[in-house]
Every structure is written in structure tokens, then in C-alpha cells.
Amino acid sequence: MRHALPLRLAALFALCLVGFAAQARDLVELSVRDLDNGQMLPLYRHGGDAHVAGTPGHRYAVTLENRSAERVLVVLSVDGVNAVTGQNANPNQSGYVLGPWQRTEVRGWRKNLSEIAEFVFTDLPDSYAARTGRPANVGVIGIAVFRERAPIRHVPSISKEAPAPQASRSADALAKAAPQTRQELGTGHGDRRHDPVSRTDFIRASTRPAQITSLHYDDARNLIARGIIPAHRPTGFVADLPPRRR
């Protein structure tokens, strides 16, 4: 059973997430919901990356679902900017703590413990990152997930630290693989809304994240031009018969 626990804010660590692929058997599932039509945005897989198509002017939420029976710390980066601190993501910033099986939505840039400024799909020049002089990573939503350190028990044991997740491609390879079409969408700094959280303590089990996942977004026209979304998508109904041969 999933527990409806309050979302808590841990003043700990963040990580720049651009260029990393989703890991298998994720602790936390990352997805995006359009708040103006209520629909989850479908995922399109292309070249090892996951993509979603946003609608300009629509508000959206980043949905996080803890798929484990333990608390986890989720550090969220939008367009290369930490969604809690507003700074370039780095190892000294903050993240959200999810309880076991908790599913929650992060709907905007954290302004304080009571308010957020809504995430909204907007033209790249109007994005928060671009307007603050940081447009390089616009179009990527990412998370780093940390397990919580278990209480110390005085029982003799042998343990081996799991290897750190590795990037599927280097930064140079990503730059060379960059699409020819220009990124159109970014995430704007929308209206303020009441969205309370509280602080909590969280001690990470490791300085290295257990999961790193990224999700790319742009408008549908651009994704079609790049071959990520088929130009003629199936309707979901039974196709007509071909003409009879004469």
C-alpha cells in the first residue's frame, strides 16, 4: 500500500544530471504530468534517452514515485538548475525526501518552505535558466537518488560497496550527438502557489547516488523533426483493409 506522507526537504546534496541515462531497476520513477490537461506525458525512447513533448504555456509537475520500502533522498535538477536552491546543481545543495512507497509531485521552483513558483513550459529565452544566464542545459530534467544510512549495529559482517552508476556517454560524445534542430522549450518561473514542505534529517548511505536518471523534453514539432516522435502516429484503432487486388 502506498502511504500519503508529507513531502520533506533535506538540506543536503545535489548533483548536475545532464547527460546521464536512466539506471535499471530504479528506486524512484521519474515522469511528467501536464497540469493544464491532467495527463501524464508519454515517454519516447530514442538513442538511449527518454523524451517527453511539452505544450508551450502549460504548467507541469515532475512526478516522483519511491518504489522501495525505505526512505530516499531525491535531488531534482531542471534545466541544469537545482529546483530547491535555484543554483547550478552541485554536491552541496538540497533535495526532497520521500517515504517508503511515497508518490508525490514537485510542481515548481522552491521559493521557501511554504511556496513554489510553478514550472511552466515556455520559449527557451523566457526560461528561468536562460533568464539567469544559464541556458546550456535547458531541456533536461534529472534526479539523483540516495539511500538512507541504516542505524549502526554491532554485528560482525563483511560488506562491499556497490559500484557507482556510470554515464552511458561522455560529455564529448553527447555534444557530438546533439540534434541539428534548436531546443525550443524551457521551464519558466511561473506564478507562486502554496505548496508547504518541512525540513527533516537524512544521512546518506553513500556519497555516490544509487540512481541517476534524466528525462529530455521539447515541443512535439521539434521532437518530430528530430525523428523522436513518429510523424504519423498510430491512432490506436483497427486499420482499414488494403484495396483488393484485381
C-alpha positions in Angstrom: 0.0 0.0 0.0 1.3 3.5 -0.8 1.4 5.9 2.1 0.4 9.5 1.7 3.2 11.0 3.6 4.1 14.7 3.7 6.9 15.7 1.4 10.0 16.7 3.3 13.0 18.8 2.4 16.5 17.7 3.3 19.2 20.3 3.3 21.9 18.0 1.9 23.3 17.4 -1.5 22.6 17.9 -5.2 24.2 16.7 -8.5 24.3 18.0 -12.0 22.5 15.4 -14.1 22.7 16.4 -17.7 23.9 13.6 -19.9 23.2 10.6 -17.7 20.8 7.7 -18.7 18.3 6.0 -16.5 19.5 3.1 -14.5 17.9 -0.3 -14.5 15.6 -1.2 -11.6 15.2 2.4 -10.5 14.5 3.2 -6.8 12.5 6.2 -7.9 10.3 6.5 -11.1 10.5 9.9 -12.8 7.7 11.2 -15.0 6.0 14.4 -16.0 2.3 15.4 -15.7 0.7 18.3 -17.7 -1.2 20.2 -15.0 -3.5 22.0 -17.5 -5.0 18.9 -19.0 -4.2 16.4 -16.2 -2.5 13.9 -18.5 0.8 12.1 -17.9 3.2 12.9 -20.8 4.0 9.8 -22.8 7.7 8.7 -22.9 9.5 8.3 -26.2 12.8 6.4 -26.3 15.4 7.5 -28.7 19.2 6.8 -28.8 19.1 5.6 -25.2 17.4 8.7 -23.9 13.8 9.3 -22.7 11.9 12.2 -24.1 8.5 13.9 -23.5 6.7 16.5 -25.5 5.6 19.6 -23.6 3.0 22.2 -24.7 4.1 25.8 -24.6 2.3 27.8 -21.9 1.2 24.7 -20.0 2.1 24.2 -16.3 3.7 20.8 -15.4 4.7 18.7 -12.4 7.6 16.4 -12.0 6.2 13.2 -10.6 8.5 11.2 -8.2 7.5 7.7 -7.1 9.5 5.8 -4.5 9.4 2.2 -5.5 11.1 0.9 -2.3 10.4 0.2 1.3 12.9 2.7 2.5 13.3 6.5 2.7 15.2 8.1 -0.1 16.6 11.5 -0.9 15.8 12.8 -4.4 17.8 15.7 -5.7 16.0 17.4 -8.6 17.6 19.4 -11.4 15.5 21.2 -14.1 17.4 22.8 -17.0 20.7 22.3 -15.0 19.3 24.3 -12.1 18.6 22.8 -8.6 14.8 23.0 -8.2 15.2 23.8 -4.4 18.1 26.3 -4.3 18.0 27.9 -7.8 21.7 27.5 -8.1 23.7 25.4 -10.6 23.3 21.9 -9.3 26.3 20.8 -7.2 27.1 18.4 -4.3 26.3 20.9 -1.6 22.6 21.6 -2.3 19.2 20.3 -1.3 16.8 17.6 -2.3 13.4 16.1 -1.3 13.0 13.1 1.0 10.3 10.5 0.1 9.0 8.0 2.5 8.5 4.3 1.6 6.3 3.8 -1.5 5.5 7.6 -1.5 4.4 9.2 -4.7 4.5 13.0 -4.9 4.6 15.8 -7.4 7.1 18.7 -7.5 5.2 21.5 -9.2 7.7 24.3 -9.2 10.8 26.1 -8.1 11.0 26.1 -4.3 10.8 29.7 -3.0 10.5 28.9 0.7 9.1 26.2 2.9 5.5 27.3 2.0 5.6 28.3 -1.7 6.8 27.4 -5.1 6.9 29.2 -8.4 5.2 26.9 -10.9 7.0 25.0 -13.6 5.7 26.1 -17.0 6.7 25.2 -20.5 7.9 28.3 -22.2 10.1 29.5 -25.1 13.7 28.9 -24.3 14.7 32.6 -24.0 11.9 33.0 -21.3 13.1 30.0 -19.3 14.4 30.6 -15.7 17.8 29.1 -16.7 18.2 31.4 -19.7 17.0 34.5 -18.0 19.5 33.9 -15.3 22.3 33.4 -17.8 22.4 29.6 -17.8 20.8 28.3 -21.0 23.3 25.5 -21.7 21.3 22.6 -20.1 17.7 23.7 -20.9 15.5 20.8 -21.9 16.7 18.2 -19.3 15.0 17.1 -16.1 17.2 14.9 -13.9 17.3 13.2 -10.5 19.9 11.8 -8.3 18.6 9.3 -5.7 20.4 8.5 -2.4 19.6 5.7 0.0 19.5 6.4 3.7 22.2 5.1 6.0 20.9 2.3 8.3 21.5 2.5 12.1 24.8 1.1 13.1 24.5 -2.4 14.5 27.5 -4.0 16.3 27.3 -7.3 14.3 30.4 -8.7 12.6 29.9 -8.6 8.8 31.6 -8.2 5.5 30.2 -5.7 3.1 31.1 -4.5 -0.4 30.2 -1.1 -1.7 28.2 -1.2 -4.9 29.9 0.4 -7.9 28.8 3.9 -8.8 26.4 4.3 -11.7 28.3 5.2 -14.8 27.4 7.7 -17.5 26.2 5.9 -20.7 28.0 8.5 -22.8 30.7 11.0 -22.1 30.1 14.8 -22.3 32.1 15.0 -25.6 30.0 12.2 -27.1 26.8 13.9 -26.1 27.9 17.2 -27.6 28.7 15.4 -30.9 25.4 13.7 -30.8 23.5 16.9 -30.3 20.5 17.3 -32.6 20.7 19.8 -35.5 17.4 21.4 -34.6 17.5 24.1 -31.9 15.9 23.4 -28.5 12.6 25.3 -28.4 11.2 24.7 -24.9 12.5 25.6 -21.5 11.0 25.8 -18.0 9.7 29.2 -16.9 9.3 30.8 -13.4 5.5 30.7 -13.2 3.0 32.0 -10.7 3.5 31.4 -7.0 1.3 28.8 -5.2 1.0 27.4 -1.7 3.0 24.2 -1.5 4.3 23.5 2.0 7.1 21.2 3.0 9.1 20.7 6.2 12.8 20.0 7.0 14.0 16.6 8.0 17.3 14.9 8.8 18.7 12.5 6.3 22.1 10.7 6.4 23.1 9.3 3.0 24.3 5.7 2.9 26.9 6.8 0.4 28.4 9.9 -1.1 27.5 8.4 -4.5 23.9 8.3 -5.7 22.2 4.9 -6.0 20.4 6.1 -9.1 20.9 8.8 -11.7 18.1 9.4 -14.2 17.5 12.1 -16.8 14.5 13.0 -19.0 14.6 15.3 -22.0 11.8 17.5 -23.2 10.9 19.8 -26.1 7.8 20.7 -28.1 6.3 18.0 -30.3 7.2 19.7 -33.5 10.9 19.7 -32.7 10.7 16.0 -31.5 9.1 15.0 -34.8 11.7 16.9 -36.7 14.4 15.0 -34.9 12.8 11.7 -35.5 12.0 11.0 -31.8 8.2 11.1 -32.3 6.9 9.4 -35.5 5.4 11.9 -37.9 2.4 9.7 -38.4 1.5 8.2 -35.0 -1.0 5.3 -35.0 -4.5 6.2 -33.9 -4.9 3.2 -31.6 -7.8 1.8 -33.6 -8.1 -1.0 -36.2 -6.6 -0.1 -39.5 -8.6 -0.3 -42.8 -8.1 -3.2 -45.2 -5.8 -2.6 -48.1 -7.5 -2.4 -51.6 -8.4 -5.7 -53.2 -6.1 -6.9 -56.0 -7.8 -7.0 -59.4 
